[in-house]
């Protein structure tokens, strides 16, 4: 599905990502973990067309998307849940979900898709007419997840989804991620919650200083004592 080949990216003359390669196969959860400043967010911005890729290429379903604009990458089937959720606080939950299906193609199934999201995350049905800005952090993350899924993406990219959430809500979030995968959507997750993320990931990549320093099955990485001490702080 996603095949990133030796990409370099950064800001102006400052390169942050130095030749990163990774893959996300169909119907898998792939994790990116690493300390703050490891280049995770810069990599995601390059993947989503928010900053240019200076070298290398990004293939998605055998299509080169390296130089595409963000909205065209989304049209290809990749949807991002950004760090901090970035909802429209003065719009209702339902209106936020509607924005997730605002292209001619996705609007055709908007009502059906919204019902699917309410079934996946029942609390959102109760909050459908409530302003998104008045929700708890966990509920806002539910809205952000549902909004992203409204477009029926082939690949869901999640940037620090557990940020600011209580432990019980983190557990609910990761259950939702596994459900999303079970229903046929691949997931690329960037997270500081290393233990929880690697416990559900089929494959994981460890970033350090803009490079991949280690990769492997999620549970195997989680059990690597040297990795935990050197890179993950656990």
C-alpha angles and dihedrals in degrees: 000000000000118000117177112190122198098313123184120196143153144129119301109310093345113095114204102168114056114195101317119182126184141149136217111197124203116288097005138121111229121187132206113199136170144117125296110286094027092123099257098130093042089053091052092049090052091047092052096046095250092123127021124264106232096194138003129034143262118217123192119184088341092306121118106234097166097116100029122122117250097256091051091051087053090051088056090061107269117121127184128212099201126219110271091026095251098215125171097257097194093053126079124256090253092050090051089053091048089057088060089064104039103126120095090250097050097038090068091070098030097117094046092045091050090055089051090053091050089051091049093046107023094182089069091062088058091048097040095118096037122105110258092226091063094057126102119258092259093050091048089054089052090053092049091050094047092046090054092048092051089084092055094236123199089214125031115200115200120192112199095326095173093054110136096359127133115246094254090053091047088057090051091048094054091047088055091051091054090048091051090053092047089056092056107270118123116223131211108190128189110196147163090205092086100171095051094042098050091044090066100030121105089204135008139199124203115213123203125170092345095309137097105249099174140005136181146117110327098241092045092054090048090057095048105110094194091052093049093051099039103040114007105042095225 
